[in-house]
Amino acid sequence: MLNNEGNQYDVAIVGGGLSGLSIACWLLDLATDRDQPMPSMCILEPRTEYENDRTWCFWQGVPNTFDSLVARRWSRWQVGFDGKYITQSSNQHAYAMLAAHDVYQYARDRISACSNTSLKLGIEVSELIDNPGAVEIITNHGRLRARVAIDSRPPGLDQMAAHKGFWQRFSGHEVYCPGHGLEIETATLMDFQACDDHVRFVYALPFDKERCLIEWTEFDPSGGTSDCSSNAMDWLRSQNWGKHEVLRTESGSLPMFPLQPRTQSPRIVNAGVGAGWMRPATGYQFATCQRVSKILAEQLLAAKKHGVWHLQQPKPRPDWLNWMDTIFLRALRRHPATAPRWFLSMFSGANAEQMVRFMNDEPRLSDALAIARTLPKTTFLKAAFSV
Ligand SMILES: Cc1cc2nc3c(=O)[nH]c(=O)nc-3n(C[C@H](O)[C@H](O)[C@H](O)COP(=O)(O)OP(=O)(O)OC[C@H]3O[C@@H](n4cnc5c(N)ncnc54)[C@H](O)[C@@H]3O)c2cc1C
């Protein structure tokens, strides 16, 4: 139970998923590196056990707290449609993959090794009350208080109801399939499947000659709950790779529209998908999450050092990039059948470094312009000037 006087922390992190654990690990790293006092911290997570429920991919470049856990790197990546593939590679960046169970275990070990941090499992938070001087946190096991709280709970239905946009739905199968014909140094980001009214593609990561992850993905404008697990298996069977065995599955439904932080308070900051950390146009969050978690960890260390507990909500990306993504998604909704050609055009017209910065959510304006130049002008101007 939490309801006793001892439940008073500098920082409470609500949700021990990617964002909550990233902030905690960055805080531990920076406090050690800079020899600064570590704020007392608790992380509140409803799960009682962690499962290997996903893989996180990103282009590795800027060091992050989980770098040592990278399980697989690909030196090349490609997109394809109608038998044509555009392949890119970079000397500076590999496409890297982390297994969720490695991240969860590493973070749990780091947190339990520090005397004034704790991860409390089986704790579901229902409310954060922004009282003067402290945040009161109401949970299924009582209350606790913290000087500041970081709320990384998934977005609520209220946050999403007003939006018109795609959902990125995907279903992935990690399979043992010695006959898979994939080239093992190349990650297939999008192998588009012809379709008049949906953007559909297969994402294929060969781990080695015998195992791969095959993910069927759809940009679904209906807001429905279509299940694409059978499509992934149908696609797999259509490849005639012979015998295969499913080792693990993962799936998701990610909002492809902009989400804004729910709270405006110096004591409560939002994090994760619900704070717009995930890029609506791509569904990627890992690289952004590391960058923004580090900024928040720096704010927390400064707050501890100076005794001033006021946080600022970090911005995951500049407004001009959000604007560009909104136009792109609008055009995609209107022209799903031609969209695959735009992706091929982007990956062939912009170079690998530009695409990596763009996909990792940190493009320069010149990268964005180089990419915009590869897209059909009239279609995108129409999308820019109409809602
Ligand atoms: C299967 C899958 C694969 C993905 N692959 C990639 C990828 O390759 N690359 C990439 O960049 N992105 C990927 N993403 C997108 C994104 O990176 C992940 O969704 C990521 O986990 C989001 O991090 P988060 O912290 O916002 O949410 P989560 O990791 O979902 O964490 C939210 C946490 O809040 C907890 N919580 C919920 N309710 C409460 C409550 N009431 N009180 C307290 N805690 C609560 C949850 O239990 C959870 O632990 C993937 C997503 C999925 C679903």
The ligand as a Tripos MOL2 file, in Angstrom:
@<TRIPOS>MOLECULE
LIG
   53    58     1     0     0
SMALL
NO_CHARGES

@<TRIPOS>ATOM
      1 C1          4.2570   -3.1670  -31.0160 C.3       1 LIG1
      2 C2          4.8560   -1.7850  -31.1610 C.ar      1 LIG1
      3 C3          6.0560   -1.6100  -31.8410 C.ar      1 LIG1
      4 C4          6.6240   -0.3500  -31.9720 C.ar      1 LIG1
      5 N1          7.8030   -0.2180  -32.6250 N.ar      1 LIG1
      6 C5          8.3730    0.9950  -32.6910 C.ar      1 LIG1
      7 C6          9.6530    1.1390  -33.3180 C.ar      1 LIG1
      8 O1         10.2100    0.1890  -33.8740 O.2       1 LIG1
      9 N2         10.2390    2.3630  -33.3220 N.ar      1 LIG1
     10 C7          9.6330    3.4420  -32.7380 C.ar      1 LIG1
     11 O2         10.2380    4.5280  -32.7320 O.2       1 LIG1
     12 N3          8.4120    3.3430  -32.1690 N.ar      1 LIG1
     13 C8          7.7710    2.1540  -32.1440 C.ar      1 LIG1
     14 N4          6.5430    2.0560  -31.5430 N.ar      1 LIG1
     15 C9          5.8560    3.2860  -31.1060 C.3       1 LIG1
     16 C10         6.2920    3.7800  -29.7090 C.3       1 LIG1
     17 O3          7.7050    3.8940  -29.6370 O.3       1 LIG1
     18 C11         5.8420    2.8460  -28.6040 C.3       1 LIG1
     19 O4          4.4460    2.7890  -28.6090 O.3       1 LIG1
     20 C12         6.3180    3.2820  -27.2170 C.3       1 LIG1
     21 O5          6.1760    2.2020  -26.3470 O.3       1 LIG1
     22 C13         5.5590    4.4720  -26.6910 C.3       1 LIG1
     23 O6          6.1190    4.8460  -25.4590 O.3       1 LIG1
     24 P1          5.2390    5.5030  -24.3150 P.3       1 LIG1
     25 O7          6.0590    5.6220  -23.1090 O.co2     1 LIG1
     26 O8          4.5660    6.7220  -24.8330 O.co2     1 LIG1
     27 O9          4.0510    4.4470  -24.0990 O.3       1 LIG1
     28 P2          4.1580    3.0120  -23.4220 P.3       1 LIG1
     29 O10         5.4680    2.3940  -23.7100 O.co2     1 LIG1
     30 O11         2.9150    2.3030  -23.8300 O.co2     1 LIG1
     31 O12         4.1040    3.3630  -21.8660 O.3       1 LIG1
     32 C14         2.9400    3.8700  -21.2340 C.3       1 LIG1
     33 C15         2.9110    3.2270  -19.8520 C.3       1 LIG1
     34 O13         1.8400    3.8050  -19.0960 O.3       1 LIG1
     35 C16         1.3100    2.7390  -18.3200 C.3       1 LIG1
     36 N5         -0.0440    3.1090  -17.8660 N.ar      1 LIG1
     37 C17        -1.2130    2.9860  -18.5420 C.ar      1 LIG1
     38 N6         -2.2290    3.3970  -17.7550 N.ar      1 LIG1
     39 C18        -1.6930    3.7860  -16.5750 C.ar      1 LIG1
     40 C19        -2.2490    4.2870  -15.3440 C.ar      1 LIG1
     41 N7         -3.5550    4.4940  -15.1900 N.pl3     1 LIG1
     42 N8         -1.3950    4.5650  -14.3310 N.ar      1 LIG1
     43 C20        -0.0430    4.3710  -14.4690 C.ar      1 LIG1
     44 N9          0.5190    3.9130  -15.6090 N.ar      1 LIG1
     45 C21        -0.2990    3.6180  -16.6460 C.ar      1 LIG1
     46 C22         1.3170    1.5430  -19.2620 C.3       1 LIG1
     47 O14         1.1940    0.3170  -18.5660 O.3       1 LIG1
     48 C23         2.6680    1.7200  -19.9340 C.3       1 LIG1
     49 O15         3.6860    1.0490  -19.2670 O.3       1 LIG1
     50 C24         5.9430    0.7990  -31.4170 C.ar      1 LIG1
     51 C25         4.7120    0.6130  -30.7740 C.ar      1 LIG1
     52 C26         4.1810   -0.6540  -30.6480 C.ar      1 LIG1
     53 C27         2.8380   -0.8090  -29.9450 C.3       1 LIG1
@<TRIPOS>BOND
     1     1     2 1
     2     2     3 ar
     3     2    52 ar
     4     3     4 ar
     5     4     5 ar
     6     4    50 ar
     7     5     6 ar
     8     6     7 ar
     9     6    13 1
    10     7     8 2
    11     7     9 ar
    12     9    10 ar
    13    10    11 2
    14    10    12 ar
    15    12    13 ar
    16    13    14 ar
    17    14    15 1
    18    14    50 ar
    19    15    16 1
    20    16    17 1
    21    16    18 1
    22    18    19 1
    23    18    20 1
    24    20    21 1
    25    20    22 1
    26    22    23 1
    27    23    24 1
    28    24    25 2
    29    24    26 1
    30    24    27 1
    31    27    28 1
    32    28    29 2
    33    28    30 1
    34    28    31 1
    35    31    32 1
    36    32    33 1
    37    33    34 1
    38    33    48 1
    39    34    35 1
    40    35    36 1
    41    35    46 1
    42    36    37 ar
    43    36    45 ar
    44    37    38 ar
    45    38    39 ar
    46    39    40 ar
    47    39    45 ar
    48    40    41 1
    49    40    42 ar
    50    42    43 ar
    51    43    44 ar
    52    44    45 ar
    53    46    47 1
    54    46    48 1
    55    48    49 1
    56    50    51 ar
    57    51    52 ar
    58    52    53 1
@<TRIPOS>SUBSTRUCTURE
     1 LIG1         1 GROUP 0 **** ****
